[in-house]
């Protein structure tokens, strides 16, 4: 029992004599998001159930959201229409 007290007593004295070494942290600024998102608007449409089922199936197979599929489809459609008219 006295050995433990001697060891702990020596430790306490050692801690009192030495100043603790505090680690210095390097501060780095938070990175900004690379791409700024486009402003979005809501679109609600009624489509045939069979088409919705096909779109959902495609989304599951190719890991794509309904939003992404809709945006791609609308862009493709409008680009094709504009090419025909010019």
Protein Blocks (a to p, Z undefined) as FASTA:
>chain_A
ZZmmmmmmmmmmmmmmpccdddddddddddddfbacdddddddddddfklmmmmmmmmmm
nopafklmmmmmmmmmmmmmmmmmZZ
